[in-house]
Amino acid sequence: MTDFGIHFGALAEPIVEQCLKQGYSISENDSKRLQGIADAITMLKVHGIIPDSVIHKAHQKLLKMITEAESFAEKDP
């Protein structure tokens, strides 16, 4: 896998769209589940419930969950 990254936050594109733009696919079930987690983290951040250091760790773990999802794969050229 080359440099793969996801932008998180209220104004970020959905995870599935970011994956597709970078040449990867992910199932609808996985993308919905992971997007829900990303949205929950964003809500906690926006409302000041958890500090930025925790947000950063949560985003790192979420990125790992995305790339390790069973359905995450490089699209055929």
KEVEXNU-38129 format. One record per atom (N, C-alpha, C): residue in one letter; x negated, y negated, z negated; chain. Coordinates in nm, 4 decimals. Layout:
# residues N
<r residuo="a" px="X" py="Y" pz="Z" cadena="A"/>
...
***
This chain:
# residues 77
<r residuo="m" px="-0.0850" py="0.1172" pz="0.0000" cadena="A"/>
<r residuo="m" px="0.0000" py="0.0000" pz="0.0000" cadena="A"/>
<r residuo="m" px="-0.0897" py="-0.1236" pz="0.0000" cadena="A"/>
<r residuo="t" px="-0.0608" py="-0.2134" pz="0.0890" cadena="A"/>
<r residuo="t" px="-0.1362" py="-0.3390" pz="0.0949" cadena="A"/>
<r residuo="t" px="-0.0821" py="-0.4337" pz="-0.0113" cadena="A"/>
<r residuo="d" px="-0.1182" py="-0.5581" pz="-0.0033" cadena="A"/>
<r residuo="d" px="-0.0722" py="-0.6562" pz="-0.1021" cadena="A"/>
<r residuo="d" px="0.0797" py="-0.6681" pz="-0.0977" cadena="A"/>
<r residuo="f" px="0.1444" py="-0.6099" pz="-0.1952" cadena="A"/>
<r residuo="f" px="0.2894" py="-0.6144" pz="-0.2054" cadena="A"/>
<r residuo="f" px="0.3236" py="-0.6966" pz="-0.3289" cadena="A"/>
<r residuo="g" px="0.4173" py="-0.7869" pz="-0.3135" cadena="A"/>
<r residuo="g" px="0.4584" py="-0.8676" pz="-0.4268" cadena="A"/>
<r residuo="g" px="0.6037" py="-0.9077" pz="-0.4147" cadena="A"/>
<r residuo="i" px="0.6618" py="-0.9344" pz="-0.5279" cadena="A"/>
<r residuo="i" px="0.8015" py="-0.9761" pz="-0.5345" cadena="A"/>
<r residuo="i" px="0.8079" py="-1.1071" pz="-0.6119" cadena="A"/>
<r residuo="h" px="0.8882" py="-1.1993" pz="-0.5626" cadena="A"/>
<r residuo="h" px="0.9146" py="-1.3234" pz="-0.6352" cadena="A"/>
<r residuo="h" px="1.0408" py="-1.3016" pz="-0.7181" cadena="A"/>
<r residuo="f" px="1.0326" py="-1.3395" pz="-0.8434" cadena="A"/>
<r residuo="f" px="1.1468" py="-1.3260" pz="-0.9326" cadena="A"/>
<r residuo="f" px="1.1975" py="-1.4638" pz="-0.9701" cadena="A"/>
<r residuo="g" px="1.3244" py="-1.4727" pz="-1.0045" cadena="A"/>
<r residuo="g" px="1.3814" py="-1.5979" pz="-1.0503" cadena="A"/>
<r residuo="g" px="1.5158" py="-1.6261" pz="-0.9866" cadena="A"/>
<r residuo="a" px="1.5789" py="-1.7299" pz="-1.0363" cadena="A"/>
<r residuo="a" px="1.7143" py="-1.7641" pz="-0.9925" cadena="A"/>
<r residuo="a" px="1.7226" py="-1.7964" pz="-0.8437" cadena="A"/>
<r residuo="l" px="1.6155" py="-1.8512" pz="-0.7862" cadena="A"/>
<r residuo="l" px="1.6195" py="-1.8905" pz="-0.6456" cadena="A"/>
<r residuo="l" px="1.5492" py="-1.7912" pz="-0.5530" cadena="A"/>
<r residuo="a" px="1.5014" py="-1.6809" pz="-0.6087" cadena="A"/>
<r residuo="a" px="1.4309" py="-1.5811" pz="-0.5283" cadena="A"/>
<r residuo="a" px="1.5296" py="-1.4995" pz="-0.4441" cadena="A"/>
<r residuo="e" px="1.4814" py="-1.4573" pz="-0.3284" cadena="A"/>
<r residuo="e" px="1.5631" py="-1.3699" pz="-0.2441" cadena="A"/>
<r residuo="e" px="1.5829" py="-1.2361" pz="-0.3158" cadena="A"/>
<r residuo="p" px="1.6896" py="-1.1628" pz="-0.2816" cadena="A"/>
<r residuo="p" px="1.7103" py="-1.0320" pz="-0.3424" cadena="A"/>
<r residuo="p" px="1.5901" py="-0.9390" pz="-0.3176" cadena="A"/>
<r residuo="i" px="1.5678" py="-0.8493" pz="-0.4108" cadena="A"/>
<r residuo="i" px="1.4554" py="-0.7565" pz="-0.4029" cadena="A"/>
<r residuo="i" px="1.4568" py="-0.6784" pz="-0.2721" cadena="A"/>
<r residuo="v" px="1.5714" py="-0.6300" pz="-0.2303" cadena="A"/>
<r residuo="v" px="1.5787" py="-0.5487" pz="-0.1085" cadena="A"/>
<r residuo="v" px="1.5325" py="-0.6295" pz="0.0125" cadena="A"/>
<r residuo="e" px="1.5702" py="-0.7562" pz="0.0201" cadena="A"/>
<r residuo="e" px="1.5291" py="-0.8401" pz="0.1330" cadena="A"/>
<r residuo="e" px="1.3788" py="-0.8655" pz="0.1312" cadena="A"/>
<r residuo="q" px="1.3236" py="-0.8876" pz="0.0129" cadena="A"/>
<r residuo="q" px="1.1798" py="-0.9087" pz="0.0028" cadena="A"/>
<r residuo="q" px="1.1029" py="-0.7831" pz="0.0433" cadena="A"/>
<r residuo="c" px="1.1549" py="-0.6671" pz="0.0052" cadena="A"/>
<r residuo="c" px="1.0913" py="-0.5411" pz="0.0449" cadena="A"/>
<r residuo="c" px="1.0922" py="-0.5267" pz="0.1966" cadena="A"/>
<r residuo="l" px="1.2076" py="-0.5492" pz="0.2562" cadena="A"/>
<r residuo="l" px="1.2207" py="-0.5346" pz="0.4013" cadena="A"/>
<r residuo="l" px="1.1277" py="-0.6287" pz="0.4761" cadena="A"/>
<r residuo="k" px="1.1166" py="-0.7528" pz="0.4301" cadena="A"/>
<r residuo="k" px="1.0296" py="-0.8506" pz="0.4959" cadena="A"/>
<r residuo="k" px="0.8823" py="-0.8118" pz="0.4891" cadena="A"/>
<r residuo="q" px="0.8485" py="-0.7285" pz="0.3905" cadena="A"/>
<r residuo="q" px="0.7094" py="-0.6865" pz="0.3751" cadena="A"/>
<r residuo="q" px="0.6845" py="-0.5475" pz="0.4338" cadena="A"/>
<r residuo="g" px="0.7856" py="-0.4922" pz="0.5012" cadena="A"/>
<r residuo="g" px="0.7685" py="-0.3645" pz="0.5690" cadena="A"/>
<r residuo="g" px="0.7970" py="-0.2424" pz="0.4840" cadena="A"/>
<r residuo="y" px="0.8763" py="-0.2590" pz="0.3787" cadena="A"/>
<r residuo="y" px="0.9102" py="-0.1478" pz="0.2905" cadena="A"/>
<r residuo="y" px="1.0611" py="-0.1328" pz="0.2832" cadena="A"/>
<r residuo="s" px="1.1042" py="-0.0124" pz="0.2513" cadena="A"/>
<r residuo="s" px="1.2465" py="0.0118" pz="0.2336" cadena="A"/>
<r residuo="s" px="1.2696" py="0.0620" pz="0.0919" cadena="A"/>
<r residuo="i" px="1.3927" py="0.0439" pz="0.0448" cadena="A"/>
<r residuo="i" px="1.4334" py="0.0911" pz="-0.0868" cadena="A"/>
<r residuo="i" px="1.5827" py="0.1190" pz="-0.0788" cadena="A"/>
<r residuo="s" px="1.6275" py="0.2232" pz="-0.1460" cadena="A"/>
<r residuo="s" px="1.7680" py="0.2623" pz="-0.1359" cadena="A"/>
<r residuo="s" px="1.8594" py="0.1561" pz="-0.1974" cadena="A"/>
<r residuo="e" px="1.9844" py="0.1610" pz="-0.1569" cadena="A"/>
<r residuo="e" px="2.0833" py="0.0673" pz="-0.2094" cadena="A"/>
<r residuo="e" px="2.0998" py="0.0866" pz="-0.3601" cadena="A"/>
<r residuo="n" px="2.1031" py="0.2126" pz="-0.4049" cadena="A"/>
<r residuo="n" px="2.1191" py="0.2391" pz="-0.5482" cadena="A"/>
<r residuo="n" px="2.0027" py="0.1829" pz="-0.6284" cadena="A"/>
<r residuo="d" px="1.8798" py="0.2099" pz="-0.5826" cadena="A"/>
<r residuo="d" px="1.7629" py="0.1592" pz="-0.6541" cadena="A"/>
<r residuo="d" px="1.7589" py="0.0069" pz="-0.6509" cadena="A"/>
<r residuo="s" px="1.7874" py="-0.0513" pz="-0.5351" cadena="A"/>
<r residuo="s" px="1.7791" py="-0.1972" pz="-0.5251" cadena="A"/>
<r residuo="s" px="1.8843" py="-0.2648" pz="-0.6129" cadena="A"/>
<r residuo="k" px="2.0038" py="-0.2101" pz="-0.6207" cadena="A"/>
<r residuo="k" px="2.1081" py="-0.2681" pz="-0.7060" cadena="A"/>
<r residuo="k" px="2.0697" py="-0.2589" pz="-0.8533" cadena="A"/>
<r residuo="r" px="2.0172" py="-0.1444" pz="-0.8940" cadena="A"/>
<r residuo="r" px="1.9768" py="-0.1244" pz="-1.0332" cadena="A"/>
<r residuo="r" px="1.8625" py="-0.2194" pz="-1.0698" cadena="A"/>
<r residuo="l" px="1.7617" py="-0.2246" pz="-0.9846" cadena="A"/>
<r residuo="l" px="1.6452" py="-0.3085" pz="-1.0121" cadena="A"/>
<r residuo="l" px="1.6781" py="-0.4576" pz="-1.0022" cadena="A"/>
<r residuo="q" px="1.7675" py="-0.4931" pz="-0.9111" cadena="A"/>
<r residuo="q" px="1.8101" py="-0.6330" pz="-0.9000" cadena="A"/>
<r residuo="q" px="1.8850" py="-0.6744" pz="-1.0262" cadena="A"/>
<r residuo="g" px="1.9652" py="-0.5841" pz="-1.0802" cadena="A"/>
<r residuo="g" px="2.0371" py="-0.6127" pz="-1.2049" cadena="A"/>
<r residuo="g" px="1.9411" py="-0.6409" pz="-1.3196" cadena="A"/>
<r residuo="i" px="1.8327" py="-0.5630" pz="-1.3258" cadena="A"/>
<r residuo="i" px="1.7310" py="-0.5849" pz="-1.4291" cadena="A"/>
<r residuo="i" px="1.6638" py="-0.7205" pz="-1.4078" cadena="A"/>
<r residuo="a" px="1.6289" py="-0.7503" pz="-1.2830" cadena="A"/>
<r residuo="a" px="1.5655" py="-0.8790" pz="-1.2520" cadena="A"/>
<r residuo="a" px="1.6568" py="-0.9947" pz="-1.2900" cadena="A"/>
<r residuo="d" px="1.7844" py="-0.9819" pz="-1.2595" cadena="A"/>
<r residuo="d" px="1.8804" py="-1.0878" pz="-1.2923" cadena="A"/>
<r residuo="d" px="1.8946" py="-1.1046" pz="-1.4436" cadena="A"/>
<r residuo="a" px="1.8903" py="-0.9936" pz="-1.5166" cadena="A"/>
<r residuo="a" px="1.9001" py="-1.0003" pz="-1.6629" cadena="A"/>
<r residuo="a" px="1.7782" py="-1.0728" pz="-1.7215" cadena="A"/>
<r residuo="i" px="1.6607" py="-1.0427" pz="-1.6699" cadena="A"/>
<r residuo="i" px="1.5392" py="-1.1112" pz="-1.7159" cadena="A"/>
<r residuo="i" px="1.5504" py="-1.2612" pz="-1.6884" cadena="A"/>
<r residuo="t" px="1.6005" py="-1.2957" pz="-1.5710" cadena="A"/>
<r residuo="t" px="1.6175" py="-1.4370" pz="-1.5359" cadena="A"/>
<r residuo="t" px="1.7142" py="-1.5060" pz="-1.6319" cadena="A"/>
<r residuo="m" px="1.8231" py="-1.4402" pz="-1.6650" cadena="A"/>
<r residuo="m" px="1.9201" py="-1.4977" pz="-1.7587" cadena="A"/>
<r residuo="m" px="1.8565" py="-1.5229" pz="-1.8950" cadena="A"/>
<r residuo="l" px="1.7774" py="-1.4272" pz="-1.9425" cadena="A"/>
<r residuo="l" px="1.7101" py="-1.4435" pz="-2.0715" cadena="A"/>
<r residuo="l" px="1.6124" py="-1.5606" pz="-2.0681" cadena="A"/>
<r residuo="k" px="1.5455" py="-1.5765" pz="-1.9546" cadena="A"/>
<r residuo="k" px="1.4504" py="-1.6874" pz="-1.9399" cadena="A"/>
<r residuo="k" px="1.5234" py="-1.8221" pz="-1.9347" cadena="A"/>
<r residuo="v" px="1.6252" py="-1.8310" pz="-1.8530" cadena="A"/>
<r residuo="v" px="1.6990" py="-1.9562" pz="-1.8347" cadena="A"/>
<r residuo="v" px="1.7576" py="-2.0053" pz="-1.9679" cadena="A"/>
<r residuo="h" px="1.8007" py="-1.9132" pz="-2.0503" cadena="A"/>
<r residuo="h" px="1.8640" py="-1.9505" pz="-2.1762" cadena="A"/>
<r residuo="h" px="1.7653" py="-1.9569" pz="-2.2925" cadena="A"/>
<r residuo="g" px="1.6363" py="-1.9403" pz="-2.2622" cadena="A"/>
<r residuo="g" px="1.5339" py="-1.9559" pz="-2.3640" cadena="A"/>
<r residuo="g" px="1.5352" py="-1.8501" pz="-2.4726" cadena="A"/>
<r residuo="i" px="1.5863" py="-1.7331" pz="-2.4408" cadena="A"/>
<r residuo="i" px="1.5985" py="-1.6278" pz="-2.5414" cadena="A"/>
<r residuo="i" px="1.4654" py="-1.5567" pz="-2.5656" cadena="A"/>
<r residuo="i" px="1.3858" py="-1.5420" pz="-2.4601" cadena="A"/>
<r residuo="i" px="1.2551" py="-1.4787" pz="-2.4762" cadena="A"/>
<r residuo="i" px="1.1477" py="-1.5697" pz="-2.4159" cadena="A"/>
<r residuo="p" px="1.0272" py="-1.5667" pz="-2.4739" cadena="A"/>
<r residuo="p" px="0.9205" py="-1.6559" pz="-2.4276" cadena="A"/>
<r residuo="p" px="0.8622" py="-1.6142" pz="-2.2928" cadena="A"/>
<r residuo="d" px="0.7920" py="-1.7077" pz="-2.2303" cadena="A"/>
<r residuo="d" px="0.7326" py="-1.6839" pz="-2.0990" cadena="A"/>
<r residuo="d" px="0.6379" py="-1.5644" pz="-2.0980" cadena="A"/>
<r residuo="s" px="0.5660" py="-1.5410" pz="-2.2068" cadena="A"/>
<r residuo="s" px="0.4728" py="-1.4277" pz="-2.2111" cadena="A"/>
<r residuo="s" px="0.5474" py="-1.2952" pz="-2.1982" cadena="A"/>
<r residuo="v" px="0.6645" py="-1.2874" pz="-2.2574" cadena="A"/>
<r residuo="v" px="0.7458" py="-1.1657" pz="-2.2477" cadena="A"/>
<r residuo="v" px="0.8058" py="-1.1543" pz="-2.1078" cadena="A"/>
<r residuo="i" px="0.8463" py="-1.2662" pz="-2.0518" cadena="A"/>
<r residuo="i" px="0.8990" py="-1.2679" pz="-1.9148" cadena="A"/>
<r residuo="i" px="0.7932" py="-1.2146" pz="-1.8193" cadena="A"/>
<r residuo="h" px="0.6701" py="-1.2605" pz="-1.8339" cadena="A"/>
<r residuo="h" px="0.5608" py="-1.2166" pz="-1.7472" cadena="A"/>
<r residuo="h" px="0.5410" py="-1.0648" pz="-1.7571" cadena="A"/>
<r residuo="k" px="0.5382" py="-1.0120" pz="-1.8783" cadena="A"/>
<r residuo="k" px="0.5226" py="-0.8669" pz="-1.8971" cadena="A"/>
<r residuo="k" px="0.6410" py="-0.7903" pz="-1.8375" cadena="A"/>
<r residuo="a" px="0.7606" py="-0.8437" pz="-1.8548" cadena="A"/>
<r residuo="a" px="0.8800" py="-0.7785" pz="-1.8007" cadena="A"/>
<r residuo="a" px="0.8748" py="-0.7752" pz="-1.6484" cadena="A"/>
<r residuo="h" px="0.8304" py="-0.8843" pz="-1.5863" cadena="A"/>
<r residuo="h" px="0.8190" py="-0.8876" pz="-1.4401" cadena="A"/>
<r residuo="h" px="0.7124" py="-0.7903" pz="-1.3909" cadena="A"/>
<r residuo="q" px="0.6027" py="-0.7779" pz="-1.4632" cadena="A"/>
<r residuo="q" px="0.4997" py="-0.6804" pz="-1.4259" cadena="A"/>
<r residuo="q" px="0.5553" py="-0.5386" pz="-1.4304" cadena="A"/>
<r residuo="k" px="0.6279" py="-0.5067" pz="-1.5370" cadena="A"/>
<r residuo="k" px="0.6876" py="-0.3737" pz="-1.5494" cadena="A"/>
<r residuo="k" px="0.7922" py="-0.3500" pz="-1.4405" cadena="A"/>
<r residuo="l" px="0.8692" py="-0.4526" pz="-1.4110" cadena="A"/>
<r residuo="l" px="0.9717" py="-0.4398" pz="-1.3073" cadena="A"/>
<r residuo="l" px="0.9078" py="-0.4174" pz="-1.1707" cadena="A"/>
<r residuo="l" px="0.8003" py="-0.4876" pz="-1.1411" cadena="A"/>
<r residuo="l" px="0.7303" py="-0.4658" pz="-1.0146" cadena="A"/>
<r residuo="l" px="0.6808" py="-0.3220" pz="-1.0053" cadena="A"/>
<r residuo="k" px="0.6297" py="-0.2699" pz="-1.1143" cadena="A"/>
<r residuo="k" px="0.5847" py="-0.1310" pz="-1.1172" cadena="A"/>
<r residuo="k" px="0.7030" py="-0.0356" pz="-1.0957" cadena="A"/>
<r residuo="m" px="0.8168" py="-0.0663" pz="-1.1565" cadena="A"/>
<r residuo="m" px="0.9365" py="0.0166" pz="-1.1375" cadena="A"/>
<r residuo="m" px="0.9796" py="0.0168" pz="-0.9908" cadena="A"/>
<r residuo="i" px="0.9691" py="-0.0982" pz="-0.9263" cadena="A"/>
<r residuo="i" px="1.0082" py="-0.1087" pz="-0.7852" cadena="A"/>
<r residuo="i" px="0.9175" py="-0.0208" pz="-0.6995" cadena="A"/>
<r residuo="t" px="0.7872" py="-0.0361" pz="-0.7172" cadena="A"/>
<r residuo="t" px="0.6933" py="0.0377" pz="-0.6315" cadena="A"/>
<r residuo="t" px="0.6905" py="0.1869" pz="-0.6631" cadena="A"/>
<r residuo="e" px="0.7354" py="0.2247" pz="-0.7821" cadena="A"/>
<r residuo="e" px="0.7393" py="0.3661" pz="-0.8184" cadena="A"/>
<r residuo="e" px="0.8770" py="0.4283" pz="-0.7990" cadena="A"/>
<r residuo="a" px="0.9729" py="0.3496" pz="-0.7531" cadena="A"/>
<r residuo="a" px="1.1067" py="0.4043" pz="-0.7276" cadena="A"/>
<r residuo="a" px="1.0959" py="0.5139" pz="-0.6216" cadena="A"/>
<r residuo="e" px="1.1709" py="0.6193" pz="-0.6420" cadena="A"/>
<r residuo="e" px="1.1647" py="0.7344" pz="-0.5514" cadena="A"/>
<r residuo="e" px="1.1952" py="0.6957" pz="-0.4069" cadena="A"/>
<r residuo="s" px="1.2827" py="0.5984" pz="-0.3890" cadena="A"/>
<r residuo="s" px="1.3234" py="0.5615" pz="-0.2536" cadena="A"/>
<r residuo="s" px="1.2346" py="0.4545" pz="-0.1904" cadena="A"/>
<r residuo="f" px="1.1400" py="0.3989" pz="-0.2655" cadena="A"/>
<r residuo="f" px="1.0525" py="0.2933" pz="-0.2129" cadena="A"/>
<r residuo="f" px="0.9520" py="0.3552" pz="-0.1178" cadena="A"/>
<r residuo="a" px="0.9506" py="0.3069" pz="0.0063" cadena="A"/>
<r residuo="a" px="0.8594" py="0.3650" pz="0.1057" cadena="A"/>
<r residuo="a" px="0.8286" py="0.2629" pz="0.2138" cadena="A"/>
<r residuo="e" px="0.7134" py="0.2813" pz="0.2742" cadena="A"/>
<r residuo="e" px="0.6746" py="0.1974" pz="0.3869" cadena="A"/>
<r residuo="e" px="0.7613" py="0.2339" pz="0.5063" cadena="A"/>
<r residuo="k" px="0.8145" py="0.1324" pz="0.5737" cadena="A"/>
<r residuo="k" px="0.8990" py="0.1576" pz="0.6913" cadena="A"/>
<r residuo="k" px="0.8130" py="0.2013" pz="0.8076" cadena="A"/>
<r residuo="d" px="0.8693" py="0.2845" pz="0.8914" cadena="A"/>
<r residuo="d" px="0.8003" py="0.3256" pz="1.0129" cadena="A"/>
<r residuo="d" px="0.7860" py="0.2066" pz="1.1067" cadena="A"/>
<r residuo="p" px="0.6689" py="0.1924" pz="1.1707" cadena="A"/>
<r residuo="p" px="0.6492" py="0.0776" pz="1.2603" cadena="A"/>
<r residuo="p" px="0.7386" py="0.0799" pz="1.3821" cadena="A"/>
***
